[in-house]
Amino acid sequence: CSCPQILVVDDNPFNTMALETILGSLDVTCESVFNGPSAIKKLLNSEKKKCGLECKLYSTVFMDQEMPGMTGSETVREIRRLQLQRMIPPMKIIGCTAHGSSEEVEKFMDSGIEMCIHKPITSHEVQKIIKTCEL
């Protein structure tokens, strides 16, 4: 499978480029979108784009918390709702935030993410996550 394994969701082009660069250096394929609605649309269409039974298309999502219109928490809740309806396949969602307060991180965790990492994101952190997600 050469399909993108990771979907990066972040409204900041610099953050997106940095994460794409880190993932590329780890030989992990990804695609990026800049808001929650675009992420949901891409995930809803993912079943149509799978290359085969072993396809790992978007097995993991890196989700920014602070985005205009639809926050990361709101996007994750909608993804999880659609997964319960079997409209989106199961996947790990990794929250990304610049917020340091434990209340903000807890709120993000409550939305349904597996873990939360703090920006700026390092290559070492991403490498550990990739191993955990078994990509």
N, C-alpha and C positions, 0 to 999 in steps of 0.2 A: 504494500500500500504506500503510495507516495502522496496521498491526500493530506491536507493540513491537519495536524494532530491537535493543534491548539488554536483557540480563538482568543484574541486579545481585544478587550473592550476598554477604551480609554479615550476621553475627549481631547487629551493633550498630545499633539503630534510628536513632541520631544519624548514623552514617556513611552509612547507606542514604538517609536524608532529604537529607543534604548532596549526595550524588551525584545523586539524583533531581532536586534543585533545579538543579544545574549543567547536567544533561542537558536539562531543560525549558527553561532559558534559551537553549540552543543549538538548540531545536526538534527534539530527538531524543526519540523515545518509548521508554519503558522500563517494565519490571516488576521487582519485587524479591521475593526469597525470603531466608529467614534461616538456611538451612543447606544442606549439600551434598546430602543425600538429596532435599530438595525441588527443588533445581536440576536434578538428574538426572531426576526425575519430570517436571518441566515441559519439559525438553528432549526427553525420549522422546515426550511427547504433542504436541510442536510440529508435527510433520508433519501431524497431523490438523486443525490449526487454521489452516494456511496459507490465505490469501485468494486466491492465484493463483500463476501461474508466476513472476512478478516479486516475490513476497513476500520481505521482508527480515526475517522473524520471527527474532529472536535471532541475528542475524549476528555479534554480539559479546557476550562475557560479561565483566563486571568481577567478579573472584573474590578475596574476602578470603582470607588465608592462615590466620589463627588463628580457628578456629571449633570449638566443642565437638562431640565425637562424631566427625565426619569433617572433617579439615583441608582447606584449599584444595588442597594438593598431592594428597591422596588423591582429592578430587573431580575434579580435572583428569585424573588418571590414568584414572579410571573413564570420564569423558567421552571421552577419546581412545581407550580400549579399545572403547567402544560405537560410536565413529565408524568404527573399523577394521571392525567388523561391519556397518556401514551402517545402524545403528539410530538414529543421531543425525547430522544433516547437518554438513558442515564449518562451522567458525566460528573467529573469533579469540578467544583468551582472554587478557585483561589481568589480571595479578596485582596485587593491592593489599596492601601490608604496612606495618606500623609498625616492623618490624625494620630496623635500619640495618646489620647485619653482612653482609659480602659472602658469608659461608658460607650464611646463611639465604636470601639472595636467589638464590644459585646453586642451592641445593636446590629452591627454588620453580621456577626456570627449568627445571631438569631434569625437572620433572613434565610439561612440555609447554606452558607458557604462551609467548606471543609476546614479551611484555615485562612488566616489573615496575615499578610506580610506588609511591612512598612516600607514606604518609599524613602529614600532612593533604593531601588531593588538592586541587589548585587548578583553577580554571576554565580557565586557560591550558593546563595539561597535558591536560585532557580534550579541549579543542578540538583540540590537535595530534593526539591519538589518533583522534578522530573523522575528521579529514582523512585520516589514514593508513589507517583502516579503510574509507574511501570510503562512508560512510553517506549 
